[in-house]
């Protein structure tokens, strides 16, 4: 039995533009239905590439759209938890680009909402699957570094420029 494509909405069209190639390559499994962004120019860019999509500047209006199965949240990171919770409560599955939570309370609210709604939530930190990280993982599995007795790593960097423009407005 062939499944119907997932009807997806992109939330955060500016950042979401980096996934256009993936959307085209997965078009047999994903049907882009809508895009939501505060910037009208960004929405028009999406409309140029996908003329049939609906565009929204109001996230909660978009969540009322019954033709949307799932949302891919690519908005500023501090919004991910609330937007995920609201989408789950609206009966939408959620793919969140990065870790959603800003506090322990948000973490529990997100977990409880997933459990209560029965919807799927996936955090899709994409750097885990970058070519360079997968290459290092493969090299370690092939024992190219010899016997590893201790390893510590981190992925710490300042992402404020991804959230705010220099004038303080959201990207």
DSSP file (Angstrom, degrees, kcal/mol; ACC not computed):
  #  RESIDUE AA STRUCTURE BP1 BP2  ACC     N-H-->O    O-->H-N    N-H-->O    O-->H-N    TCO  KAPPA ALPHA  PHI   PSI    X-CA   Y-CA   Z-CA
    1    1 A X              0   0    0      0, 0.0     2,-0.5     0, 0.0     0, 0.0   0.000 360.0 360.0 360.0 125.3    0.0    0.0    0.0
    2    2 A X        -     0   0    0      1,-0.0     2,-0.1     0, 0.0     0, 0.0  -0.717 360.0-133.3 -87.1 129.9    1.4    3.3   -1.0
    3    3 A X        -     0   0    0     -2,-0.5     2,-0.2     1,-0.1     3,-0.1  -0.465  19.9-109.8 -80.3 151.7    1.1    6.1    1.5
    4    4 A X        -     0   0    0     -2,-0.1    -1,-0.1     1,-0.1     3,-0.1  -0.515  45.1 -94.4 -73.5 147.1   -0.1    9.6    0.7
    5    5 A X        -     0   0    0     -2,-0.2     2,-0.3     1,-0.1    25,-0.3  -0.325  42.9-105.1 -60.8 146.1    2.5   12.3    0.9
    6    6 A X  E     -a   30   0A   0     23,-2.8    25,-3.2    -3,-0.1     2,-0.9  -0.578  28.5-130.9 -70.6 130.7    2.7   14.2    4.2
    7    7 A X  E     -a   31   0A   0     -2,-0.3    62,-2.5    23,-0.2    63,-1.9  -0.781  36.5-168.1 -88.6 108.3    1.2   17.6    3.8
    8    8 A X  E     -ab  32  70A   0     23,-2.1    25,-3.2    -2,-0.9    26,-1.3  -0.734  20.6-159.3-108.4 143.6    3.8   19.8    5.3
    9    9 A X  E     -ab  34  71A   0     61,-2.0    63,-3.0    -2,-0.3     2,-0.5  -0.974  15.6-141.2-116.0 136.2    4.0   23.5    6.4
   10   10 A X  E     -ab  35  72A   0     24,-2.3    26,-2.8    -2,-0.4     2,-0.6  -0.842  11.9-161.1 -94.0 128.9    7.3   25.3    6.8
   11   11 A X  E    S+ab  36  73A   0     61,-2.7    63,-3.4    -2,-0.5    64,-0.2  -0.948  75.9  29.9-114.0 112.5    7.4   27.7    9.8
   12   12 A X     >  -     0   0    0     24,-3.1     4,-2.6    -2,-0.6    -1,-0.2   0.789  69.7-167.2 100.5  70.3   10.1   30.2    9.4
   13   13 A X  H  > S+     0   0    0     23,-0.8     4,-1.0     1,-0.2    24,-0.1   0.759  79.6  61.1 -65.2 -28.0   10.5   30.6    5.7
   14   14 A X  H >4 S+     0   0    0      2,-0.2     3,-0.7     1,-0.2     4,-0.2   0.980 115.9  30.9 -64.2 -55.8   13.8   32.5    5.8
   15   15 A X  H >4 S+     0   0    0     59,-0.3     3,-1.6     1,-0.2    -2,-0.2   0.848 114.1  65.0 -68.1 -34.8   15.7   29.6    7.5
   16   16 A X  H >< S+     0   0    0     -4,-2.6     3,-2.3     1,-0.3    -1,-0.2   0.718  81.0  79.5 -62.4 -21.1   13.4   27.1    5.7
   17   17 A X  G X< S+     0   0    0     -4,-1.0     3,-1.5    -3,-0.7     4,-0.3   0.767  79.9  68.3 -59.7 -24.7   14.8   28.1    2.3
   18   18 A X  G <  S+     0   0    0     -3,-1.6    -1,-0.3     1,-0.3     4,-0.2   0.576  97.4  54.7 -71.4  -6.0   17.9   26.0    3.0
   19   19 A X  G <> S+     0   0    0     -3,-2.3     4,-2.2     1,-0.1    -1,-0.3   0.275  73.3 103.8-108.5   9.5   15.6   22.9    2.7
   20   20 A X  H <> S+     0   0    0     -3,-1.5     4,-2.2     1,-0.2     5,-0.2   0.915  80.9  51.1 -59.5 -44.7   14.1   23.7   -0.7
   21   21 A X  H  > S+     0   0    0     -4,-0.3     4,-2.4     1,-0.2    -1,-0.2   0.892 109.3  51.1 -61.0 -39.3   16.3   21.1   -2.5
   22   22 A X  H  > S+     0   0    0      2,-0.2     4,-1.7     1,-0.2    -1,-0.2   0.900 108.0  52.8 -64.2 -39.9   15.2   18.4    0.1
   23   23 A X  H  < S+     0   0    0     -4,-2.2     7,-0.2     1,-0.2    -2,-0.2   0.916 111.2  46.2 -62.3 -42.6   11.6   19.3   -0.5
   24   24 A X  H >< S+     0   0    0     -4,-2.2     3,-1.2     1,-0.2    -2,-0.2   0.913 113.1  49.0 -65.5 -41.9   12.0   18.8   -4.3
   25   25 A X  H 3< S+     0   0    0     -4,-2.4     3,-0.3     1,-0.3    -1,-0.2   0.741 115.9  43.6 -72.3 -21.1   13.9   15.5   -3.8
   26   26 A X  T >X S+     0   0    0     -4,-1.7     3,-2.5    -5,-0.2     4,-2.4   0.103  74.8 122.6-105.9  21.1   11.3   14.2   -1.4
   27   27 A X  T <4  +     0   0    0     -3,-1.2    -1,-0.2     1,-0.3    -2,-0.1   0.690  68.8  60.5 -62.8 -18.2    8.3   15.3   -3.5
   28   28 A X  T 34 S+     0   0    0     -3,-0.3    -1,-0.3     1,-0.1     3,-0.1   0.668 119.4  28.0 -78.6 -15.4    6.9   11.8   -3.7
   29   29 A X  T <4 S+     0   0    0     -3,-2.5   -23,-2.8     1,-0.2     2,-0.4   0.594 121.8  48.5-116.8 -19.8    6.7   11.7    0.1
   30   30 A X  E  <  -a    6   0A   0     -4,-2.4     2,-0.6   -25,-0.3    -1,-0.2  -0.988  56.6-166.6-129.4 130.7    6.2   15.3    1.1
   31   31 A X  E     -a    7   0A   0    -25,-3.2   -23,-2.1    -2,-0.4     2,-0.5  -0.956  23.0-136.5-114.5 112.5    3.7   17.8   -0.4
   32   32 A X  E     +a    8   0A   0     -2,-0.6   -23,-0.2   -25,-0.2     3,-0.1  -0.568  32.7 167.6 -70.4 118.0    4.5   21.4    0.7
   33   33 A X  E     -     0   0A   0    -25,-3.2    21,-2.3    -2,-0.5     2,-0.3   0.770  55.2   0.0-102.5 -36.3    1.1   22.9    1.6
   34   34 A X  E     -ac   9  54A   0    -26,-1.3   -24,-2.3    19,-0.2     2,-0.4  -0.980  49.0-151.4-155.2 160.4    1.9   26.1    3.4
   35   35 A X  E     -ac  10  55A   0     19,-2.0    21,-2.4    -2,-0.3     2,-0.4  -0.997  11.7-160.5-137.1 140.5    4.6   28.4    4.6
   36   36 A X  E     +ac  11  56A   0    -26,-2.8   -24,-3.1    -2,-0.4   -23,-0.8  -0.982  25.4 140.9-125.6 128.8    4.5   30.8    7.5
   37   37 A X        -     0   0    0     19,-2.3     6,-0.1    -2,-0.4    -2,-0.1  -0.974  50.6-129.4-158.4 154.1    6.7   33.8    8.1
   38   38 A X  S    S+     0   0    0     -2,-0.3     2,-0.6     1,-0.0    19,-0.1   0.719  90.1  81.8 -76.9 -21.4    6.4   37.3    9.4
   39   39 A X     >  -     0   0    0      1,-0.2     4,-1.9    -3,-0.0     3,-0.2  -0.772  63.9-159.6 -95.2 117.0    8.1   38.7    6.3
   40   40 A X  H  > S+     0   0    0     -2,-0.6     4,-2.3     1,-0.2     5,-0.2   0.858  93.4  57.4 -61.0 -37.3    5.9   39.2    3.2
   41   41 A X  H  > S+     0   0    0      1,-0.2     4,-1.7     2,-0.2    -1,-0.2   0.910 106.2  49.5 -61.3 -42.6    9.0   39.2    1.0
   42   42 A X  H  > S+     0   0    0      1,-0.2     4,-1.8     2,-0.2    -1,-0.2   0.915 110.0  51.2 -62.4 -43.7   10.1   35.8    2.3
   43   43 A X  H  X S+     0   0    0     -4,-1.9     4,-2.3     1,-0.2    -1,-0.2   0.893 107.7  52.6 -61.9 -39.5    6.6   34.4    1.7
   44   44 A X  H  X S+     0   0    0     -4,-2.3     4,-1.9     1,-0.2    -1,-0.2   0.859 104.6  56.1 -64.9 -34.6    6.6   35.8   -1.9
   45   45 A X  H  X S+     0   0    0     -4,-1.7     4,-1.3     2,-0.2    -1,-0.2   0.913 109.6  46.1 -62.0 -41.9    9.9   34.0   -2.5
   46   46 A X  H  X S+     0   0    0     -4,-1.8     4,-2.9     1,-0.2     3,-0.2   0.905 109.4  54.4 -65.7 -41.5    8.3   30.7   -1.5
   47   47 A X  H  < S+     0   0    0     -4,-2.3    -1,-0.2     1,-0.2    -2,-0.2   0.844 104.0  56.2 -62.6 -34.3    5.2   31.4   -3.6
   48   48 A X  H  < S+     0   0    0     -4,-1.9     3,-0.3     1,-0.2    -1,-0.2   0.890 115.7  36.5 -63.6 -39.2    7.6   31.9   -6.6
   49   49 A X  H  < S+     0   0    0     -4,-1.3     2,-0.3     1,-0.2    -2,-0.2   0.828 132.9  26.6 -82.6 -33.8    9.0   28.4   -6.1
   50   50 A X    ><  +     0   0    0     -4,-2.9     3,-1.9    -5,-0.1    -1,-0.2  -0.709  68.6 178.3-130.8  78.0    5.8   26.7   -5.0
   51   51 A X  T 3  S+     0   0    0     -3,-0.3    -1,-0.1    -2,-0.3    -4,-0.1   0.728  76.8  59.0 -58.3 -23.9    2.9   28.7   -6.6
   52   52 A X  T 3  S+     0   0    0    -20,-0.1    -1,-0.3     2,-0.1    -5,-0.1   0.580  83.6 103.6 -84.3  -8.7    0.2   26.3   -5.1
   53   53 A X    <   -     0   0    0     -3,-1.9     2,-0.4    -7,-0.2   -19,-0.2  -0.327  68.5-126.6 -75.6 156.5    1.1   26.8   -1.5
   54   54 A X  E     -c   34   0A   0    -21,-2.3   -19,-2.0    -2,-0.0     2,-0.4  -0.788  23.8-147.9 -94.1 143.9   -0.8   28.9    1.0
   55   55 A X  E     -c   35   0A   0     -2,-0.4     2,-0.4   -21,-0.2   -19,-0.2  -0.905  13.2-171.4-117.5 146.2    1.1   31.6    2.9
   56   56 A X  E     -c   36   0A   0    -21,-2.4   -19,-2.3    -2,-0.4     3,-0.1  -0.986  25.1-174.1-135.4 141.6    0.5   32.8    6.4
   57   57 A X  S    S+     0   0    0     -2,-0.4     2,-0.6   -21,-0.2    -1,-0.1   0.525  82.3  67.6-102.4 -14.5    1.9   35.6    8.5
   58   58 A X     >  -     0   0    0      1,-0.2     4,-2.0     2,-0.0     3,-0.3  -0.929  68.0-159.4-112.0 113.3    0.0   34.4   11.5
   59   59 A X  H  > S+     0   0    0     -2,-0.6     4,-2.0     1,-0.2    -1,-0.2   0.890  92.0  51.6 -58.1 -44.2    1.1   31.1   12.9
   60   60 A X  H  > S+     0   0    0      1,-0.2     4,-0.6     2,-0.2    -1,-0.2   0.826 107.5  52.9 -69.0 -30.4   -2.1   30.4   14.8
   61   61 A X  H >4 S+     0   0    0     -3,-0.3     3,-0.9     1,-0.2     4,-0.3   0.912 108.1  51.8 -65.5 -42.0   -4.2   31.0   11.7
   62   62 A X  H >< S+     0   0    0     -4,-2.0     3,-1.9     1,-0.2    -2,-0.2   0.888 101.7  60.1 -61.2 -38.9   -2.0   28.5    9.8
   63   63 A X  H 3< S+     0   0    0     -4,-2.0    -1,-0.2     1,-0.3    -2,-0.2   0.725  96.2  62.4 -63.9 -20.2   -2.6   25.9   12.5
   64   64 A X  T << S+     0   0    0     -3,-0.9     2,-0.7    -4,-0.6    -1,-0.3   0.614  76.0 108.0 -77.3 -12.2   -6.3   26.1   11.8
   65   65 A X    X   -     0   0    0     -3,-1.9     3,-1.5    -4,-0.3    -3,-0.0  -0.555  56.2-162.8 -71.8 109.0   -5.7   24.8    8.2
   66   66 A X  T 3  S+     0   0    0     -2,-0.7    -1,-0.2     1,-0.3    -3,-0.0   0.588  81.5  70.5 -72.6 -10.0   -7.0   21.3    8.2
   67   67 A X  T 3  S+     0   0    0    -34,-0.0     2,-0.5     2,-0.0    -1,-0.3   0.542  79.7  92.5 -83.9  -4.5   -5.1   20.3    5.1
   68   68 A X    <   +     0   0    0     -3,-1.5   -60,-0.2    -6,-0.2     3,-0.1  -0.793  46.5 177.6 -94.0 125.0   -1.8   20.5    7.0
   69   69 A X        +     0   0    0    -62,-2.5    24,-2.5    -2,-0.5     2,-0.3   0.825  67.8   7.0 -87.5 -38.1   -0.6   17.2    8.5
   70   70 A X  E     -bd   8  93A   0    -63,-1.9   -61,-2.0    22,-0.3     2,-0.4  -0.972  60.3-139.9-148.0 154.0    2.7   18.3    9.9
   71   71 A X  E     -bd   9  94A   0     22,-2.6    24,-2.6    -2,-0.3     2,-0.7  -0.952   7.0-150.5-119.2 141.8    4.8   21.4   10.6
   72   72 A X  E     -bd  10  95A   0    -63,-3.0   -61,-2.7    -2,-0.4     2,-0.7  -0.941  21.6-148.0-108.8 109.2    8.6   21.8   10.1
   73   73 A X  E     +bd  11  96A   0     22,-2.7    24,-2.3    -2,-0.7    25,-0.3  -0.705  38.2 149.2 -91.0 115.2    9.6   24.5   12.6
   74   74 A X        +     0   0    0    -63,-3.4   -59,-0.3    -2,-0.7   -62,-0.2   0.023  35.4 120.7-128.6  21.1   12.6   26.6   11.5
   75   75 A X  S    S-     0   0    0    -64,-0.2     5,-0.1     1,-0.2   -63,-0.1  -0.136  82.0 -50.7 -76.4 178.0   11.7   29.8   13.3
   76   76 A X    >   -     0   0    0      1,-0.1     3,-2.3    87,-0.1     4,-0.4  -0.272  60.9-117.3 -53.9 140.3   14.0   31.5   15.8
   77   77 A X  G >  S+     0   0    0      1,-0.3     3,-1.4     2,-0.2     4,-0.4   0.786 108.9  62.8 -56.0 -36.5   15.0   28.9   18.4
   78   78 A X  G 3  S+     0   0    0      1,-0.3     4,-0.3     2,-0.1    -1,-0.3   0.632 103.3  52.8 -68.9  -9.2   13.4   30.5   21.4
   79   79 A X  G <> S+     0   0    0     -3,-2.3     4,-2.6     1,-0.1     5,-0.3   0.580  84.1  89.7 -95.1 -12.6   10.0   30.0   19.8
   80   80 A X  H <> S+     0   0    0     -3,-1.4     4,-2.6    -4,-0.4     5,-0.2   0.863  84.0  49.3 -59.2 -43.3   10.3   26.3   19.0
   81   81 A X  H  > S+     0   0    0     19,-1.2     4,-2.7    -4,-0.4     5,-0.2   0.964 115.4  41.9 -63.8 -51.9    8.8   24.9   22.2
   82   82 A X  H  > S+     0   0    0     -4,-0.3     4,-2.6     1,-0.2     5,-0.2   0.917 116.8  48.4 -63.3 -42.7    5.7   27.0   22.2
   83   83 A X  H  X S+     0   0    0     -4,-2.6     4,-2.1     2,-0.2    -1,-0.2   0.887 112.4  49.5 -65.5 -37.1    5.2   26.6   18.5
   84   84 A X  H  X S+     0   0    0     -4,-2.6     4,-2.6    -5,-0.3    -2,-0.2   0.941 112.1  47.4 -64.7 -47.1    5.6   22.8   18.8
   85   85 A X  H  X S+     0   0    0     -4,-2.7     4,-2.3     1,-0.2    -2,-0.2   0.925 112.9  48.7 -60.7 -46.1    3.2   22.6   21.7
   86   86 A X  H  X S+     0   0    0     -4,-2.6     4,-1.2    -5,-0.2    -1,-0.2   0.891 112.2  49.0 -63.1 -39.4    0.6   24.7   19.9
   87   87 A X  H  <>S+     0   0    0     -4,-2.1     5,-2.5     2,-0.2     3,-0.3   0.922 110.6  49.8 -66.8 -44.1    1.0   22.6   16.7
   88   88 A X  H ><5S+     0   0    0     -4,-2.6     3,-1.5     1,-0.2    -2,-0.2   0.910 110.2  50.6 -60.7 -42.5    0.6   19.3   18.6
   89   89 A X  H 3<5S+     0   0    0     -4,-2.3    -1,-0.2     1,-0.3    -2,-0.2   0.778 106.8  55.9 -65.9 -25.6   -2.5   20.6   20.3
   90   90 A X  T 3<5S-     0   0    0     -4,-1.2    -1,-0.3    -3,-0.3    -2,-0.2   0.386 125.3-103.0 -86.8   3.5   -3.9   21.6   16.9
   91   91 A X  T < 5S+     0   0    0     -3,-1.5     2,-0.4     1,-0.3    -3,-0.2   0.764  78.4 132.6  83.6  25.7   -3.4   18.0   15.7
   92   92 A X      < -     0   0    0     -5,-2.5    -1,-0.3    -8,-0.1   -22,-0.3  -0.900  55.6-126.6-111.1 138.2   -0.2   18.5   13.7
   93   93 A X  E     -d   70   0A   0    -24,-2.5   -22,-2.6    -2,-0.4     2,-0.4  -0.458  31.7-138.7 -71.6 157.0    2.9   16.4   13.8
   94   94 A X  E     -de  71 121A   0     26,-2.7    28,-2.1   -24,-0.2     2,-0.5  -0.978  24.5-174.9-130.5 132.2    6.0   18.4   14.5
   95   95 A X  E     -de  72 122A   0    -24,-2.6   -22,-2.7    -2,-0.4     2,-0.5  -0.986  18.8-164.4-116.4 114.7    9.6   18.3   13.1
   96   96 A X  E     -de  73 123A   0     26,-3.0    28,-3.2    -2,-0.5   -22,-0.1  -0.892  15.1-145.5-106.7 123.6   11.7   20.8   15.1
   97   97 A X  S    S+     0   0    0    -24,-2.3    29,-0.5    -2,-0.5     2,-0.3   0.872  79.3   9.3 -57.7 -41.6   15.0   21.8   13.5
   98   98 A X  S    S-     0   0    0    -25,-0.3    26,-0.1    27,-0.2   -25,-0.1  -0.772 108.3 -54.2-131.2 176.2   16.8   22.1   16.8
   99   99 A X        -     0   0    0     -2,-0.3   -19,-0.2     1,-0.1   -18,-0.1  -0.290  50.3-154.5 -54.9 131.2   16.2   21.4   20.4
  100  100 A X        +     0   0    0    -20,-0.1   -19,-1.2    -4,-0.1   -18,-0.2   0.789  55.0  90.5 -84.9 -29.7   13.0   23.2   21.3
  101  101 A X        +     0   0    0    -21,-0.1     3,-0.1     1,-0.1   -22,-0.1  -0.354  35.3 176.8 -88.1 151.0   13.2   23.9   25.0
  102  102 A X  S    S+     0   0    0      1,-0.2     2,-0.3   -24,-0.1    -1,-0.1   0.436  76.7  21.2-116.4 -11.0   14.5   26.8   27.0
  103  103 A X  S  > S-     0   0    0      1,-0.1     4,-1.9     0, 0.0    -1,-0.2  -0.971  78.1-108.8-152.7 163.8   13.5   25.6   30.4
  104  104 A X  H  > S+     0   0    0     -2,-0.3     4,-2.3     1,-0.2     5,-0.2   0.872 118.6  56.7 -62.8 -37.6   12.7   22.4   32.3
  105  105 A X  H  > S+     0   0    0      1,-0.2     4,-2.3     2,-0.2    -1,-0.2   0.912 106.4  48.9 -62.0 -42.4    9.1   23.5   32.5
  106  106 A X  H  > S+     0   0    0      2,-0.2     4,-2.6     1,-0.2    -1,-0.2   0.888 108.1  55.7 -63.1 -38.1    8.9   23.7   28.7
  107  107 A X  H  X S+     0   0    0     -4,-1.9     4,-2.5     1,-0.2    -2,-0.2   0.946 110.5  43.5 -59.8 -48.4   10.5   20.3   28.4
  108  108 A X  H  X S+     0   0    0     -4,-2.3     4,-2.8     1,-0.2     5,-0.2   0.888 112.7  52.3 -66.6 -38.1    7.8   18.7   30.6
  109  109 A X  H  X S+     0   0    0     -4,-2.3     4,-2.1     2,-0.2    -1,-0.2   0.906 111.3  47.7 -64.0 -40.3    5.0   20.6   28.9
  110  110 A X  H  X S+     0   0    0     -4,-2.6     4,-2.4     2,-0.2    -2,-0.2   0.941 113.3  47.2 -64.9 -47.2    6.3   19.4   25.5
  111  111 A X  H  X S+     0   0    0     -4,-2.5     4,-2.4     1,-0.2    -2,-0.2   0.936 113.8  47.5 -59.1 -48.0    6.5   15.8   26.7
  112  112 A X  H  X S+     0   0    0     -4,-2.8     4,-2.6     1,-0.2    -1,-0.2   0.869 110.8  51.8 -64.6 -36.0    3.1   15.9   28.2
  113  113 A X  H  X S+     0   0    0     -4,-2.1     4,-2.7    -5,-0.2     6,-0.3   0.900 109.0  50.1 -68.5 -40.0    1.6   17.4   25.1
  114  114 A X  H  X S+     0   0    0     -4,-2.4     4,-2.0     2,-0.2     5,-0.3   0.947 114.0  45.7 -59.8 -47.9    3.1   14.7   22.9
  115  115 A X  H  < S+     0   0    0     -4,-2.4    -2,-0.2     1,-0.2    -1,-0.2   0.906 117.5  42.9 -63.5 -42.3    1.7   12.1   25.2
  116  116 A X  H  < S+     0   0    0     -4,-2.6    -1,-0.2     1,-0.2    -2,-0.2   0.859 117.4  44.8 -73.5 -36.1   -1.7   13.7   25.4
  117  117 A X  H  < S-     0   0    0     -4,-2.7    -2,-0.2    -5,-0.2    -1,-0.2   0.790  91.4-140.9 -80.8 -27.6   -2.1   14.5   21.7
  118  118 A X     <  +     0   0    0     -4,-2.0    -3,-0.1     1,-0.3     2,-0.1   0.540  58.5 131.7  75.7   5.3   -0.8   11.2   20.3
  119  119 A X        -     0   0    0     -5,-0.3     2,-0.3    -6,-0.3    -1,-0.3  -0.437  61.3-105.4 -86.4 164.2    1.0   13.2   17.6
  120  120 A X        -     0   0    0     -2,-0.1   -26,-2.7    -3,-0.1     2,-0.4  -0.722  30.3-171.9 -92.6 139.8    4.6   12.7   16.6
  121  121 A X  E     -e   94   0A   0     -2,-0.3     2,-0.4   -28,-0.2   -26,-0.2  -0.999   5.2-179.4-127.6 131.5    7.4   15.1   17.6
  122  122 A X  E     -e   95   0A   0    -28,-2.1   -26,-3.0    -2,-0.4     2,-0.6  -0.992  20.2-150.5-134.2 129.6   10.9   14.8   16.3
  123  123 A X  E     -e   96   0A   0     -2,-0.4   -26,-0.2   -28,-0.2     2,-0.2  -0.864  16.1-168.5 -91.6 125.4   13.9   17.0   17.0
  124  124 A X        -     0   0    0    -28,-3.2     2,-0.2    -2,-0.6    -1,-0.1  -0.362   5.7-174.9-118.5  54.1   16.0   16.9   13.9
  125  125 A X    >   -     0   0    0     -2,-0.2     3,-0.9     1,-0.2     4,-0.2  -0.295  12.3-160.0 -50.9 110.3   19.3   18.5   14.9
  126  126 A X  G >  S+     0   0    0    -29,-0.5     3,-1.4     1,-0.2    -1,-0.2   0.693  76.8  72.5 -77.7 -19.6   20.8   18.4   11.4
  127  127 A X  G >  S+     0   0    0      1,-0.3     3,-1.1     2,-0.2    -1,-0.2   0.743  85.2  69.9 -68.4 -19.8   24.5   18.7   12.3
  128  128 A X  G <  S+     0   0    0     -3,-0.9    -1,-0.3     1,-0.2    -2,-0.2   0.793 106.3  39.7 -61.9 -25.9   24.4   15.1   13.6
  129  129 A X  G <  S+     0   0    0     -3,-1.4    -1,-0.2    -4,-0.2    -2,-0.2   0.196  84.2 129.1-112.4  14.6   24.1   14.1    9.9
  130  130 A X    <>  -     0   0    0     -3,-1.1     4,-2.7     1,-0.1     5,-0.3  -0.388  69.6-114.9 -70.0 151.8   26.5   16.5    8.3
  131  131 A X  H  > S+     0   0    0      1,-0.2     4,-2.2     2,-0.2     5,-0.2   0.887 114.2  50.7 -55.0 -43.8   29.0   14.9    5.9
  132  132 A X  H  > S+     0   0    0      2,-0.2     4,-2.1     1,-0.2    -1,-0.2   0.916 112.3  45.8 -65.4 -42.0   32.0   15.9    8.1
  133  133 A X  H  > S+     0   0    0      1,-0.2     4,-2.3    -6,-0.2    -2,-0.2   0.911 113.8  48.5 -67.8 -41.1   30.5   14.5   11.3
  134  134 A X  H  X S+     0   0    0     -4,-2.7     4,-2.5     2,-0.2    -1,-0.2   0.854 109.5  54.4 -65.9 -33.3   29.4   11.3    9.6
  135  135 A X  H  X S+     0   0    0     -4,-2.2     4,-2.6    -5,-0.3    -2,-0.2   0.936 109.3  46.2 -65.1 -46.4   32.9   11.0    8.1
  136  136 A X  H  X S+     0   0    0     -4,-2.1     4,-2.5     2,-0.2    -2,-0.2   0.915 112.5  51.1 -62.2 -42.5   34.5   11.2   11.5
  137  137 A X  H  X S+     0   0    0     -4,-2.3     4,-2.4     1,-0.2    -2,-0.2   0.933 111.4  47.6 -58.9 -46.4   32.0    8.7   12.9
  138  138 A X  H  X S+     0   0    0     -4,-2.5     4,-1.8     1,-0.2    -2,-0.2   0.906 110.6  52.0 -62.4 -41.7   32.8    6.3   10.1
  139  139 A X  H  <>S+     0   0    0     -4,-2.6     5,-2.4     1,-0.2     6,-0.4   0.907 110.1  48.6 -62.0 -41.3   36.6    6.7   10.6
  140  140 A X  H ><5S+     0   0    0     -4,-2.5     3,-1.5     1,-0.2    -1,-0.2   0.907 109.8  51.9 -65.0 -41.0   36.2    5.9   14.3
  141  141 A X  H 3<5S+     0   0    0     -4,-2.4    -1,-0.2     1,-0.3    -2,-0.2   0.821 107.7  52.6 -64.3 -30.4   34.1    2.8   13.5
  142  142 A X  T 3<5S-     0   0    0     -4,-1.8    -1,-0.3    -5,-0.2    -2,-0.2   0.390 114.0-121.2 -84.9   3.5   36.9    1.7   11.1
  143  143 A X  T X 5 +     0   0    0     -3,-1.5     3,-1.3    -5,-0.1    -3,-0.2   0.770  64.9 144.7  62.7  29.2   39.4    2.1   13.9
  144  144 A X  T 3 <S+     0   0    0     -5,-2.4    -4,-0.2     1,-0.3    -1,-0.1   0.657  70.5  52.1 -71.8 -15.2   41.4    4.7   11.9
  145  145 A X  T 3  S-     0   0    0      1,-0.4    -1,-0.3    -6,-0.4     2,-0.1   0.341 111.1-125.7 -97.7   5.1   42.2    6.6   15.1
  146  146 A X    <   -     0   0    0     -3,-1.3     2,-0.6     2,-0.1    -1,-0.4  -0.466  64.9 -15.2  79.7-159.4   43.5    3.5   16.8
  147  147 A X        -     0   0    0     -2,-0.1     2,-0.6    -3,-0.1    -3,-0.0  -0.690  68.7-144.7 -81.8 120.6   42.1    2.5   20.2
  148  148 A X        +     0   0    0     -2,-0.6     3,-0.1     1,-0.2    -2,-0.1  -0.758  25.5 170.7 -88.1 120.3   40.2    5.4   21.6
  149  149 A X        +     0   0    0     -2,-0.6     2,-0.3     1,-0.4    -1,-0.2   0.686  69.4   8.8-101.7 -22.9   40.6    5.5   25.4
  150  150 A X        +     0   0    0      2,-0.0    -1,-0.4     0, 0.0     2,-0.4  -0.955  62.1 175.0-157.4 138.1   38.9    8.9   26.1
  151  151 A X        +     0   0    0     -2,-0.3     2,-0.4    -3,-0.1    -3,-0.0  -0.988   1.5 176.1-146.2 135.0   37.0   11.3   24.0
  152  152 A X        +     0   0    0     -2,-0.4     2,-0.3     2,-0.0    -2,-0.0  -0.999  11.5 167.1-137.5 138.1   35.2   14.5   24.8
  153  153 A X        -     0   0    0     -2,-0.4     2,-0.3     2,-0.0    -2,-0.0  -0.925  11.2-171.2-144.1 168.8   33.5   16.8   22.4
  154  154 A X        -     0   0    0     -2,-0.3     2,-0.3     2,-0.1    -2,-0.0  -0.991  21.7-148.4-158.6 158.7   31.2   19.7   22.3
  155  155 A X        +     0   0    0     -2,-0.3     2,-0.5     2,-0.0    -2,-0.0  -0.723  41.4 151.3-130.9  80.4   29.3   21.8   19.9
  156  156 A X        +     0   0    0     -2,-0.3     2,-0.3     2,-0.0    -2,-0.1  -0.955   8.2 137.2-120.4 122.7   29.2   25.2   21.5
  157  157 A X        -     0   0    0     -2,-0.5     2,-0.6     0, 0.0    -2,-0.0  -0.986  55.4 -94.4-159.1 159.9   29.0   28.4   19.5
  158  158 A X        +     0   0    0     -2,-0.3     3,-0.2     1,-0.1    -2,-0.0  -0.653  36.0 174.0 -81.4 117.3   27.2   31.7   19.6
  159  159 A X    >>  +     0   0    0     -2,-0.6     3,-1.9     1,-0.2     4,-0.8   0.204  43.9 112.7-108.2  13.7   24.1   31.6   17.5
  160  160 A X  H >> S+     0   0    0      1,-0.3     4,-2.8     2,-0.2     3,-1.0   0.849  72.9  61.3 -57.2 -32.9   22.7   35.0   18.4
  161  161 A X  H 34 S+     0   0    0      1,-0.3    -1,-0.3    -3,-0.2    -2,-0.1   0.727 100.7  54.9 -67.9 -19.1   23.3   36.2   14.8
  162  162 A X  H <4 S+     0   0    0     -3,-1.9    -1,-0.3     1,-0.1    -2,-0.2   0.677 115.5  37.9 -82.6 -17.5   20.9   33.5   13.6
  163  163 A X  H << S+     0   0    0     -3,-1.0     8,-2.5    -4,-0.8     2,-0.4   0.821 121.6  29.5 -99.4 -40.9   18.1   34.8   15.9
  164  164 A X  B  <  -F  170   0B   0     -4,-2.8    -1,-0.2     6,-0.3     6,-0.2  -0.945  66.6-132.4-128.6 143.2   18.6   38.6   15.7
  165  165 A X    >   -     0   0    0      4,-3.2     3,-2.6    -2,-0.4     6,-0.1  -0.423  48.6 -93.5 -74.9 165.3   19.8   41.1   13.2
  166  166 A X  T 3  S+     0   0    0      1,-0.3    -1,-0.1     2,-0.1    -5,-0.0   0.785 127.7  59.1 -55.0 -27.4   22.2   43.7   14.6
  167  167 A X  T 3  S-     0   0    0      2,-0.1    -1,-0.3     1,-0.1     3,-0.1   0.499 121.1-108.0 -80.8  -1.1   19.3   46.1   15.2
  168  168 A X  S <  S+     0   0    0     -3,-2.6    -2,-0.1     1,-0.3     2,-0.1   0.271  76.5 131.5  96.4 -10.9   17.7   43.5   17.5
  169  169 A X        -     0   0    0      1,-0.1    -4,-3.2    -5,-0.1    -1,-0.3  -0.398  65.9 -94.2 -74.1 154.6   14.9   42.4   15.2
  170  170 A X  B      F  164   0B   0     -6,-0.2    -6,-0.3     1,-0.1    -1,-0.1  -0.369 360.0 360.0 -69.0 144.3   14.2   38.7   14.6
  171  171 A X              0   0    0     -8,-2.5    -1,-0.1    -9,-0.1    -7,-0.1   0.475 360.0 360.0 -72.8 360.0   15.8   37.1   11.6
